[in-house]
């Protein structure tokens, strides 16, 4: 079972300034990431596209719930990071928890030697 270290990114949704595409850049533990506010919930993923480094928050979420990179329109599942347009890339995703005292993102804890 994966263990996570949780970081608070906001006390409430009202603190988060999502743009017209419901995406924003957030920071947790010194790491930039992208937050996506969708009808299916709040998701967190890597700040940059694994293909050529496009800023994911400058893209958009399509009608099927995939985040789309603004540079080459590669699409990724927000639920698991899988590339849905067939190029074979993987976008890092992070769990998000909405708690009574705020919104948290989890980073996987690594054991000795990074395992």
RODO-2510 file (C-alpha; in nm, 4 decimals, decimal comma):
residues 115
     n   res          X          Y          Z
     1     x     0,0000     0,0000     0,0000
     2     x     0,1320     0,3414    -0,0935
     3     x     0,2014     0,5906     0,1827
     4     x     0,1649     0,9619     0,1238
     5     x     0,2879     1,2752     0,2916
     6     x     0,0088     1,5322     0,2716
     7     x     0,0538     1,9050     0,2091
     8     x    -0,2125     2,1684     0,2556
     9     x    -0,2528     2,3868    -0,0521
    10     x    -0,5564     2,5923     0,0530
    11     x    -0,8003     2,6291     0,3405
    12     x    -1,1025     2,6338     0,1074
    13     x    -1,1939     2,6180    -0,2616
    14     x    -1,2708     2,9922    -0,2500
    15     x    -0,8972     3,0581    -0,2040
    16     x    -0,8132     2,8906    -0,5354
    17     x    -0,8283     3,1165    -0,8396
    18     x    -0,9108     2,8798    -1,1242
    19     x    -0,8979     3,0360    -1,4693
    20     x    -1,1600     3,0059    -1,7398
    21     x    -1,0356     2,6548    -1,8162
    22     x    -1,0607     2,5495    -1,4490
    23     x    -0,6840     2,5000    -1,4202
    24     x    -0,4238     2,6667    -1,1999
    25     x    -0,0641     2,6353    -1,0878
    26     x    -0,0253     2,5444    -0,7210
    27     x     0,2746     2,4726    -0,5021
    28     x     0,3259     2,2128    -0,2311
    29     x     0,6530     2,1371    -0,0529
    30     x     0,8384     2,3558    -0,3047
    31     x     0,7012     2,1582    -0,6008
    32     x     0,4860     2,3196    -0,8692
    33     x     0,1842     2,1263    -0,9877
    34     x    -0,1358     2,1787    -1,1811
    35     x    -0,4789     2,1632    -1,0190
    36     x    -0,7849     2,0883    -1,2286
    37     x    -1,1365     2,1600    -1,1051
    38     x    -1,3695     1,9303    -1,3014
    39     x    -1,7263     1,8011    -1,2623
    40     x    -1,5683     1,4707    -1,1513
    41     x    -1,3730     1,6429    -0,8735
    42     x    -1,0454     1,8143    -0,7987
    43     x    -0,7308     1,6612    -0,9512
    44     x    -0,3579     1,7333    -0,9271
    45     x    -0,0921     1,6529    -1,1860
    46     x     0,2570     1,7535    -1,2929
    47     x     0,3228     2,1178    -1,3760
    48     x     0,4783     2,0363    -1,7162
    49     x     0,3907     1,7978    -1,9969
    50     x     0,6312     1,5006    -2,0183
    51     x     0,6586     1,5461    -2,3971
    52     x     0,8138     1,8928    -2,4409
    53     x     0,7495     2,0675    -2,1118
    54     x     0,4339     2,2635    -2,1929
    55     x     0,2727     2,4211    -1,8867
    56     x    -0,0323     2,2025    -1,8237
    57     x    -0,2257     2,4855    -1,6547
    58     x    -0,2114     2,6725    -1,9875
    59     x    -0,4040     2,3882    -2,1530
    60     x    -0,7617     2,2811    -2,0906
    61     x    -0,9768     1,9899    -1,9767
    62     x    -1,1702     1,8324    -2,2631
    63     x    -1,5297     1,7040    -2,2581
    64     x    -1,4172     1,3566    -2,1534
    65     x    -1,2176     1,4823    -1,8535
    66     x    -0,8668     1,4609    -2,0013
    67     x    -0,6169     1,7400    -1,9496
    68     x    -0,4793     1,8661    -2,2822
    69     x    -0,1294     2,0081    -2,3221
    70     x    -0,1313     2,3529    -2,4875
    71     x     0,1695     2,2814    -2,7131
    72     x     0,0891     1,9651    -2,9094
    73     x    -0,2584     1,8760    -2,7758
    74     x    -0,1461     1,5512    -2,6135
    75     x    -0,4196     1,4323    -2,3784
    76     x    -0,3805     1,2690    -2,0389
    77     x    -0,6256     1,1119    -1,7955
    78     x    -0,6456     1,3192    -1,4784
    79     x    -0,7394     1,0054    -1,2855
    80     x    -0,4238     0,8059    -1,3630
    81     x    -0,1941     1,0121    -1,5899
    82     x    -0,2175     0,7773    -1,8874
    83     x    -0,1706     0,9323    -2,2289
    84     x    -0,5048     0,8898    -2,4094
    85     x    -0,3934     1,0014    -2,7570
    86     x    -0,1504     0,7141    -2,8052
    87     x     0,1928     0,8782    -2,7890
    88     x     0,3010     0,6652    -2,4927
    89     x     0,3819     0,9365    -2,2393
    90     x     0,2736     0,9368    -1,8755
    91     x     0,1762     1,2470    -1,6749
    92     x     0,2474     1,2270    -1,3020
    93     x    -0,0707     1,2589    -1,0957
    94     x    -0,1166     1,3168    -0,7243
    95     x    -0,4040     1,2310    -0,4895
    96     x    -0,6135     1,5203    -0,3597
    97     x    -0,8168     1,5199    -0,0389
    98     x    -1,0815     1,7708     0,0598
    99     x    -1,0763     1,7812     0,4407
   100     x    -1,2678     1,9865     0,6940
   101     x    -0,9643     2,2144     0,7424
   102     x    -0,8622     2,2458     0,3778
   103     x    -0,7434     2,0955     0,0519
   104     x    -0,4444     1,8630     0,0559
   105     x    -0,2260     1,6999    -0,2084
   106     x    -0,0304     1,3814    -0,1380
   107     x     0,3251     1,3005    -0,2438
   108     x     0,4253     0,9374    -0,2280
   109     x     0,6699     0,8641     0,0532
   110     x     0,9771     0,6734    -0,0537
   111     x     1,1593     0,4303     0,1661
   112     x     1,5296     0,3728     0,1927
   113     x     1,6994     0,3892    -0,1509
   114     x     1,3884     0,5551    -0,3027
   115     x     1,1755     0,2379    -0,3086
***
